[in-house]
Amino acid sequence: MAPRQRLPDRKSKITVREVALRAEVSESTVSRIMRNKGLVADATREKVMETVRAMGYVPNRIAGSLASLDAFLVGVVIPSLSNIVFPEVLQGIQSALEPTDLQAVISTTDYNADREEAMVRGILAWKPAAILLAGFDHTDATRRMLDQSGIRVVEMMDIDSTPIDVAVGTSHRRAGHAIGRHLIQRGYRRFGYVGHDWNADRRARLRYDGICQALAESGLTIAAQALSDGPSSVATGRAQTARLRSDAPQVEVAIYSNDDMAVGGVFHCLGAGIRLPDDFAVFGFNGLDIGRELPQPLSTMRSNRFLIGQRAIEAILVSPERPKQPLTIDTGFEIFEGATA
């Protein structure tokens, strides 16, 4: 087991006294609201929480006699456990934590930025060694808290923006561009797109933008698309494929926002007697095991999800201090040709 590494003392840059002064309430009122204990008028609670968010305040749960306690917790905030993408990231995190004394504390947000903010505030209150989050889309208050915490912060899955501290993952814009180029090289000219809610999945939108760029470079466009307002699923992919085929039968190949949706597309084709890829081609993203086990393995792009989790932990083990400049770690991607496109 690696030797225990004493982490530097860290204190919130904003104190409960400063919050109380700005909100024009007592320190005890702020404490009661942050601990959700005791009766407080709704107007007062709203005023204090607006101040807390504006200032990026995080309460200290280990104050007093525990203030010198070494922090060996790593907070991990991810959108979902039902999406197989994130359990693979967690496996990479656990693998890298195995030889250390650090322990992961996992929270899920259901793709809700306000819920992420609440989770981050709660985790930071325990002064963890580091916090790992999915992507760059945070509320302003969440970003302030992370900026001011002084701890290591890793934003995982995406590297298309500037991180607070470290970003580990794939350039989704470049991945989308590579998908477009690959399919053009295979002779496709009439493209469709099947996707889910871009508001909840910024990375899917970045891939779409990359696809469109690659097509434009060859004088092509997305001829038709079928988008769902909700999250991705096999059922949604199946339904949206039926819609695309009905609205735009001229489309030769559909690119899907992820493998869940693409597997649904394959199921629609199997049920409708559509030959893959002769009558219609399907291309996904993620490289999930279920795609490889289909009667015709799904054509897709694989992101290195285990490696993302592993490299995220390795990045924070290098030093407890943030680097002078934000760091980006590209874990890459690879095309899996499969048999559906």
KEPA-38360 format. One record per residue (C-alpha): residue number from 1; x, y, z. Coordinates in steps of 0.25 Angstrom, whole numbers, plus 5000, padded with zeros to 4 digits. Each point is the difference from the previous one (the first is absolute). Layout:
BEGIN
+-----+------+-------+------+
: pos : east : north :   up :
+-----+------+-------+------+
: NUM :    X :     Y :    Z :
...
+-----+------+-------+------+
END
This chain:
BEGIN
+-----+------+-------+------+
: pos : east : north :   up :
+-----+------+-------+------+
:   1 : 5000 :  5000 : 5000 :
:   2 : 5005 :  5014 : 4996 :
:   3 : 5005 :  5008 : 5012 :
:   4 : 4989 :  5010 : 5006 :
:   5 : 5003 :  5014 : 4994 :
:   6 : 4996 :  5011 : 5009 :
:   7 : 4992 :  5011 : 4993 :
:   8 : 5001 :  5015 : 5002 :
:   9 : 4991 :  5007 : 5009 :
:  10 : 4988 :  5005 : 4993 :
:  11 : 4990 :  5010 : 5004 :
:  12 : 4988 :  5006 : 4993 :
:  13 : 5004 :  5014 : 4995 :
:  14 : 4986 :  5005 : 5004 :
:  15 : 4996 :  4999 : 5015 :
:  16 : 4986 :  4998 : 5006 :
:  17 : 5002 :  5014 : 5006 :
:  18 : 5002 :  5007 : 4987 :
:  19 : 4987 :  4993 : 4995 :
:  20 : 4993 :  5004 : 5012 :
:  21 : 5005 :  5015 : 4998 :
:  22 : 4996 :  5000 : 4985 :
:  23 : 4986 :  4994 : 5003 :
:  24 : 4998 :  5008 : 5012 :
:  25 : 4997 :  4989 : 5009 :
:  26 : 5007 :  4993 : 5012 :
:  27 : 5011 :  4990 : 4998 :
:  28 : 4991 :  4990 : 5008 :
:  29 : 4989 :  5002 : 4990 :
:  30 : 5009 :  4997 : 4988 :
:  31 : 5005 :  4987 : 5008 :
:  32 : 4986 :  4996 : 5002 :
:  33 : 4996 :  5001 : 4985 :
:  34 : 5013 :  4993 : 4995 :
:  35 : 4997 :  4989 : 5010 :
:  36 : 4985 :  5000 : 4997 :
:  37 : 4997 :  5000 : 5015 :
:  38 : 4990 :  5009 : 5007 :
:  39 : 4989 :  5009 : 4995 :
:  40 : 5004 :  5011 : 4991 :
:  41 : 4990 :  5009 : 4992 :
:  42 : 5000 :  4997 : 4985 :
:  43 : 5004 :  5014 : 4996 :
:  44 : 5012 :  4999 : 5009 :
:  45 : 5004 :  4987 : 4995 :
:  46 : 4999 :  5004 : 4986 :
:  47 : 5008 :  5013 : 5003 :
:  48 : 5011 :  4992 : 5006 :
:  49 : 5001 :  4989 : 4989 :
:  50 : 5000 :  5011 : 4990 :
:  51 : 5012 :  5006 : 5007 :
:  52 : 5007 :  4986 : 5002 :
:  53 : 4999 :  4998 : 4985 :
:  54 : 5005 :  5013 : 4996 :
:  55 : 5012 :  4999 : 5010 :
:  56 : 5003 :  4986 : 4997 :
:  57 : 5000 :  4997 : 5015 :
:  58 : 5002 :  4985 : 5005 :
:  59 : 4998 :  4997 : 5014 :
:  60 : 5011 :  4992 : 5008 :
:  61 : 4994 :  4987 : 5006 :
:  62 : 5014 :  4997 : 5006 :
:  63 : 5002 :  5013 : 5008 :
:  64 : 5005 :  5001 : 5014 :
:  65 : 5007 :  4987 : 5006 :
:  66 : 5000 :  4993 : 4986 :
:  67 : 5005 :  5012 : 4992 :
:  68 : 5014 :  4993 : 4999 :
:  69 : 4994 :  4987 : 4995 :
:  70 : 5007 :  4995 : 4987 :
:  71 : 4990 :  4999 : 4989 :
:  72 : 5000 :  4987 : 4993 :
:  73 : 4986 :  5001 : 4993 :
:  74 : 4999 :  5002 : 4985 :
:  75 : 4986 :  5005 : 4996 :
:  76 : 4995 :  4995 : 4986 :
:  77 : 4988 :  5007 : 4994 :
:  78 : 4994 :  4993 : 4988 :
:  79 : 4987 :  5001 : 4992 :
:  80 : 4995 :  4986 : 5001 :
:  81 : 5003 :  4986 : 5005 :
:  82 : 4990 :  4994 : 4990 :
:  83 : 5008 :  5004 : 4988 :
:  84 : 5011 :  4990 : 4998 :
:  85 : 5010 :  5010 : 4996 :
:  86 : 5001 :  5005 : 5014 :
:  87 : 5002 :  4987 : 5008 :
:  88 : 5012 :  4998 : 4990 :
:  89 : 5006 :  5013 : 5004 :
:  90 : 4998 :  4996 : 5015 :
:  91 : 5007 :  4987 : 4998 :
:  92 : 5012 :  5008 : 4995 :
:  93 : 4999 :  5009 : 5012 :
:  94 : 5000 :  4988 : 5009 :
:  95 : 5011 :  4994 : 4993 :
:  96 : 5009 :  5012 : 5002 :
:  97 : 4996 :  5002 : 5015 :
:  98 : 5003 :  4985 : 5003 :
:  99 : 5014 :  5002 : 5005 :
: 100 : 4997 :  5013 : 5008 :
: 101 : 4993 :  5004 : 5012 :
: 102 : 4990 :  5009 : 4993 :
: 103 : 4985 :  4996 : 5000 :
: 104 : 4990 :  5004 : 4989 :
: 105 : 4987 :  5006 : 5004 :
: 106 : 4990 :  4999 : 4988 :
: 107 : 4988 :  5009 : 4998 :
: 108 : 4991 :  5001 : 4987 :
: 109 : 4993 :  5012 : 4995 :
: 110 : 4990 :  4994 : 4990 :
: 111 : 5006 :  5010 : 4990 :
: 112 : 4995 :  5012 : 5008 :
: 113 : 5009 :  5012 : 5002 :
: 114 : 4993 :  5005 : 5013 :
: 115 : 5001 :  4986 : 5006 :
: 116 : 5015 :  5000 : 4996 :
: 117 : 5002 :  5013 : 5008 :
: 118 : 4993 :  4994 : 5012 :
: 119 : 5009 :  4988 : 5000 :
: 120 : 5013 :  5008 : 4998 :
: 121 : 4996 :  5009 : 5011 :
: 122 : 4998 :  4988 : 5009 :
: 123 : 5013 :  4992 : 4996 :
: 124 : 5009 :  5013 : 5001 :
: 125 : 4994 :  5002 : 5014 :
: 126 : 5008 :  4987 : 5004 :
: 127 : 5013 :  5006 : 4994 :
: 128 : 5003 :  4988 : 4991 :
: 129 : 5014 :  4998 : 4994 :
: 130 : 4994 :  5002 : 4986 :
: 131 : 4987 :  5000 : 4992 :
: 132 : 4997 :  4994 : 4987 :
: 133 : 4988 :  5005 : 4991 :
: 134 : 4995 :  4996 : 4987 :
: 135 : 5001 :  5011 : 4989 :
: 136 : 5001 :  5015 : 5001 :
: 137 : 4986 :  5005 : 5001 :
: 138 : 4998 :  5005 : 5014 :
: 139 : 4992 :  5011 : 5007 :
: 140 : 5007 :  5013 : 5003 :
: 141 : 5000 :  4997 : 5014 :
: 142 : 5006 :  4986 : 4998 :
: 143 : 5011 :  5006 : 4993 :
: 144 : 5003 :  5010 : 5010 :
: 145 : 5000 :  4989 : 5011 :
: 146 : 5010 :  4992 : 4992 :
: 147 : 5008 :  5012 : 4997 :
: 148 : 5001 :  5004 : 5014 :
: 149 : 5002 :  4986 : 5007 :
: 150 : 5014 :  4999 : 4997 :
: 151 : 4999 :  4985 : 4998 :
: 152 : 5003 :  4992 : 4988 :
: 153 : 4989 :  5000 : 4990 :
: 154 : 4999 :  4991 : 4988 :
: 155 : 4989 :  5002 : 4989 :
: 156 : 4999 :  4986 : 4993 :
: 157 : 4994 :  4995 : 4987 :
: 158 : 5003 :  5013 : 4991 :
: 159 : 5012 :  5009 : 4997 :
: 160 : 4993 :  5010 : 4990 :
: 161 : 5001 :  5011 : 5011 :
: 162 : 5010 :  5006 : 5009 :
: 163 : 4999 :  4992 : 5014 :
: 164 : 5001 :  5006 : 5014 :
: 165 : 5011 :  4991 : 5003 :
: 166 : 5001 :  4987 : 4992 :
: 167 : 4992 :  4995 : 4988 :
: 168 : 5001 :  4985 : 4997 :
: 169 : 4992 :  4994 : 4988 :
: 170 : 4997 :  5001 : 4985 :
: 171 : 4998 :  5012 : 4991 :
: 172 : 4986 :  4997 : 4995 :
: 173 : 5001 :  5010 : 4989 :
: 174 : 5012 :  4993 : 4994 :
: 175 : 4993 :  4987 : 5003 :
: 176 : 4988 :  5004 : 4992 :
: 177 : 5009 :  5005 : 4989 :
: 178 : 5007 :  4987 : 4999 :
: 179 : 4986 :  4993 : 4999 :
: 180 : 4996 :  5009 : 4988 :
: 181 : 5013 :  4998 : 4993 :
: 182 : 5000 :  4984 : 5002 :
: 183 : 4986 :  4999 : 4994 :
: 184 : 5003 :  5009 : 4989 :
: 185 : 5012 :  4992 : 4996 :
: 186 : 4991 :  4987 : 5001 :
: 187 : 4992 :  5007 : 4988 :
: 188 : 4988 :  5005 : 5008 :
: 189 : 4994 :  5013 : 4995 :
: 190 : 4986 :  5001 : 5005 :
: 191 : 5000 :  5002 : 5015 :
: 192 : 4990 :  5000 : 5011 :
: 193 : 5002 :  5002 : 5015 :
: 194 : 4992 :  4994 : 5012 :
: 195 : 5002 :  5006 : 5014 :
: 196 : 4995 :  5004 : 5014 :
: 197 : 4999 :  5012 : 5008 :
: 198 : 5013 :  5009 : 4997 :
: 199 : 4996 :  5009 : 5012 :
: 200 : 5003 :  4989 : 5010 :
: 201 : 5012 :  4994 : 4991 :
: 202 : 5009 :  5011 : 4995 :
: 203 : 5010 :  4989 : 4996 :
: 204 : 4990 :  4995 : 4990 :
: 205 : 4998 :  5014 : 4994 :
: 206 : 5015 :  5001 : 4998 :
: 207 : 5001 :  4987 : 4993 :
: 208 : 4989 :  5005 : 4991 :
: 209 : 5007 :  5013 : 4997 :
: 210 : 5013 :  4992 : 4996 :
: 211 : 4992 :  4991 : 4991 :
: 212 : 4993 :  5012 : 4993 :
: 213 : 5014 :  5006 : 4998 :
: 214 : 5006 :  4988 : 4994 :
: 215 : 4988 :  4999 : 4990 :
: 216 : 5001 :  5014 : 4997 :
: 217 : 5014 :  4999 : 4996 :
: 218 : 4996 :  4990 : 4989 :
: 219 : 4988 :  5008 : 4996 :
: 220 : 4990 :  4992 : 5008 :
: 221 : 4989 :  5002 : 5010 :
: 222 : 4991 :  4992 : 5010 :
: 223 : 4988 :  4998 : 4991 :
: 224 : 4991 :  4996 : 5011 :
: 225 : 5000 :  4998 : 5015 :
: 226 : 4991 :  4995 : 5011 :
: 227 : 5002 :  5006 : 5014 :
: 228 : 4993 :  4996 : 5013 :
: 229 : 4998 :  5010 : 5011 :
: 230 : 5003 :  4989 : 5011 :
: 231 : 5012 :  4992 : 5004 :
: 232 : 5007 :  4990 : 4991 :
: 233 : 4994 :  4985 : 5000 :
: 234 : 4999 :  4988 : 4991 :
: 235 : 4985 :  5002 : 5000 :
: 236 : 5002 :  5015 : 4996 :
: 237 : 5010 :  4996 : 4989 :
: 238 : 4990 :  4990 : 4994 :
: 239 : 4989 :  5010 : 5000 :
: 240 : 5008 :  5011 : 4994 :
: 241 : 5006 :  4991 : 4989 :
: 242 : 4986 :  4996 : 4996 :
: 243 : 4997 :  5015 : 4999 :
: 244 : 5013 :  5003 : 4992 :
: 245 : 4997 :  4989 : 4990 :
: 246 : 4986 :  5004 : 4998 :
: 247 : 5003 :  5015 : 4998 :
: 248 : 5013 :  4998 : 4992 :
: 249 : 5001 :  4987 : 4993 :
: 250 : 5011 :  5005 : 4991 :
: 251 : 5010 :  5000 : 5012 :
: 252 : 5011 :  4990 : 4998 :
: 253 : 5006 :  5000 : 5014 :
: 254 : 4996 :  5005 : 5014 :
: 255 : 5010 :  5005 : 5010 :
: 256 : 4995 :  4998 : 5014 :
: 257 : 5003 :  5009 : 5012 :
: 258 : 5004 :  4987 : 5008 :
: 259 : 5000 :  4985 : 5000 :
: 260 : 4987 :  4999 : 5008 :
: 261 : 4993 :  5007 : 4989 :
: 262 : 5007 :  4993 : 4989 :
: 263 : 4996 :  4986 : 5005 :
: 264 : 4986 :  5005 : 5000 :
: 265 : 5002 :  5003 : 4985 :
: 266 : 5005 :  4986 : 4998 :
: 267 : 4988 :  4994 : 5007 :
: 268 : 4991 :  5009 : 4991 :
: 269 : 5007 :  4995 : 4988 :
: 270 : 4999 :  4985 : 5004 :
: 271 : 4985 :  5001 : 5003 :
: 272 : 4998 :  5008 : 4987 :
: 273 : 5008 :  4990 : 4991 :
: 274 : 5010 :  5011 : 4996 :
: 275 : 5013 :  4994 : 4996 :
: 276 : 5012 :  5006 : 5007 :
: 277 : 5008 :  5007 : 4994 :
: 278 : 4995 :  4997 : 4986 :
: 279 : 4986 :  5007 : 5002 :
: 280 : 5004 :  5009 : 5011 :
: 281 : 5013 :  5002 : 5009 :
: 282 : 5001 :  5003 : 5015 :
: 283 : 5012 :  5006 : 5007 :
: 284 : 5001 :  5003 : 5015 :
: 285 : 5009 :  5005 : 5010 :
: 286 : 5006 :  4995 : 5013 :
: 287 : 5004 :  4985 : 4996 :
: 288 : 4991 :  4993 : 5010 :
: 289 : 5001 :  4985 : 5002 :
: 290 : 4985 :  4998 : 4996 :
: 291 : 5003 :  5006 : 4986 :
: 292 : 5011 :  4990 : 4998 :
: 293 : 4991 :  4989 : 5004 :
: 294 : 4989 :  5003 : 4989 :
: 295 : 4998 :  4990 : 4989 :
: 296 : 5007 :  5010 : 4992 :
: 297 : 5010 :  5008 : 5009 :
: 298 : 4997 :  5014 : 5001 :
: 299 : 5009 :  5010 : 4992 :
: 300 : 5004 :  5010 : 5010 :
: 301 : 5011 :  5009 : 5006 :
: 302 : 5005 :  4996 : 5014 :
: 303 : 5004 :  5009 : 5010 :
: 304 : 5011 :  4995 : 5011 :
: 305 : 4991 :  5002 : 5012 :
: 306 : 5008 :  4991 : 5010 :
: 307 : 5012 :  5008 : 4996 :
: 308 : 4993 :  5013 : 5003 :
: 309 : 4997 :  4996 : 5014 :
: 310 : 5014 :  4994 : 5002 :
: 311 : 5007 :  5012 : 4994 :
: 312 : 4991 :  5010 : 5009 :
: 313 : 5005 :  4994 : 5013 :
: 314 : 5015 :  4999 : 4995 :
: 315 : 4999 :  5015 : 4997 :
: 316 : 4997 :  5003 : 5014 :
: 317 : 5010 :  4991 : 5006 :
: 318 : 5011 :  5007 : 4993 :
: 319 : 4998 :  5012 : 5010 :
: 320 : 4990 :  5005 : 5010 :
: 321 : 5002 :  5014 : 4994 :
: 322 : 4994 :  5005 : 4988 :
: 323 : 5010 :  5003 : 4988 :
: 324 : 5002 :  5014 : 4996 :
: 325 : 4993 :  4997 : 4987 :
: 326 : 4988 :  4992 : 4998 :
: 327 : 5004 :  4986 : 4994 :
: 328 : 4993 :  4992 : 4989 :
: 329 : 5001 :  4985 : 4999 :
: 330 : 4995 :  4994 : 4987 :
: 331 : 4996 :  4985 : 5001 :
: 332 : 4997 :  4999 : 4985 :
: 333 : 4989 :  4992 : 4992 :
: 334 : 5000 :  4989 : 4990 :
: 335 : 4991 :  4996 : 4989 :
: 336 : 4994 :  4986 : 5001 :
: 337 : 4996 :  4997 : 4985 :
: 338 : 4989 :  4989 : 5004 :
: 339 : 4990 :  4995 : 4990 :
: 340 : 4989 :  5010 : 5000 :
: 341 : 5006 :  5012 : 4992 :
+-----+------+-------+------+
END
